[in-house]
Amino acid sequence: MHNHQFELGINKLLKLIRKPTAPGLFNPWRDQDAELDRRGAAKIRTENLRQYLLAHQGATAILVGEACGWAGCRFTGIPFTGENLLIGPEALEWTTGQNFRRSSSRQEPYKERSATTVWGEIAGDRNLVLWNAVPWHPHRPGEALTNRKPSRSDQEAGSEALRIFLETFENAEPVAIGRVSQEVLMRLGFEAGYIRHPSMGGHHQFRKGIRELRKRLTYPSRAR
């Protein structure tokens, strides 16, 4: 895909995920919380995601997580990525020279445990790009800083964005991080490989799966 076509695909994706979401889903690229977010937070997260995706245009594998987490993507707009990984001494190498910004209003940047595990394995490898089967943040009613398992309706709502993401990164193979994303990919017609999600004690299996994936260099076949 040429650069212009790729950028059009990214713009199409961003337009879609910024549409209003159902109750129980926080939309990082549209919604703002006056108590948790700084002014212009949704726009900050949108531009963060745009820069991240453009920096990973040549990816050969898509790691598809389950849903946006409160301590990571909820505040950065980038899957499996905490604010500490965008700015400051822990910033990842691909952030160099980019205008990444924090969107939270608190003094210290948010850190996500799963993000630390994920980037501990893939940092520096631009062959791997991250996305979520449910791009938005599923939370418990009235509890903004919580995660809940995405419902079937949440999964169905995110499937169009996932399809566009797969089309935009047309030369990249999807690999499911967790059973939810594997099931969503299967419903879209993709026989994706599977790696254990790093949360809930799965970090060792996740690391092993990522290392095996990177060693293989040949990724699972996509359904046509």
PyMOL commands that set and color helices and strands:
alter all, ss='L'
color gray80, all
select helices_A, chain A and resi 3-17+41-55+73-76+83-85+93-95+113-122+152-168+179-187+203-216
alter helices_A, ss='H'
color red, helices_A
select strands_A, chain A and resi 25-26+61-67+128-134+137-138+173-177+193-195
alter strands_A, ss='S'
color yellow, strands_A
deselect
rebuild
show_as cartoon
